[in-house]
Amino acid sequence: MSVLSRFALVAGFACASFTPVLAEVSKVLQSWRTDDGWLTELREHSDGAHVCTTGKAFRDAHTFGLSIVQSGPTMLITLVDEASPPSTAGPMKFSAGSQVFGALASTADGPAFATTEQESGNTRRMISDLPDQLVTIDVADRQYKLDLSGLARAREQLKTCEADAKQ
């Protein structure tokens, strides 16, 4: 199963109203929360694969969720928008004010935009640079505003999750 397929199993957790895209069940082995609303989970899938995800629900014009998904060397960012599912994709541009942190290739699948596996290295670098502040994501003629407060702690939890997944 690809990382993109696995993301569908876990990306929906960021907001209680989101539902997974695939029917396969994964087992939560461990989870961590931040005071700012981030939830990190280590999951095991039926094929034995371990996936770490950290995510948070946001509300701008409507509720949506952002997740960072890690499985082995692959890291993806997903933006789940069930209220207005994407039909096209394009570069997912992250910025704060005039500072651009990255523009990552993305795909549209079901209710989500997801960066591509080929962008894993760039995704990892960008995630390490994102500030704990208001960030805007522009993708496919849409704009999402996210308060990333607590992201530094969520990144720490994701690293702990990755270490636990290797054991």
Secondary structure as UniProt FT lines:
FT   HELIX           3..10
FT   HELIX           11..14
FT   TURN            16..17
FT   STRAND          27..33
FT   TURN            35..36
FT   STRAND          39..44
FT   TURN            46..47
FT   STRAND          50..59
FT   STRAND          63..71
FT   TURN            72..73
FT   STRAND          74..80
FT   STRAND          92..96
FT   TURN            97..98
FT   STRAND          99..104
FT   STRAND          106..109
FT   TURN            110..111
FT   STRAND          112..115
FT   HELIX           117..119
FT   HELIX           120..129
FT   STRAND          134..139
FT   TURN            140..141
FT   STRAND          142..147
FT   TURN            149..150
FT   HELIX           151..166
//
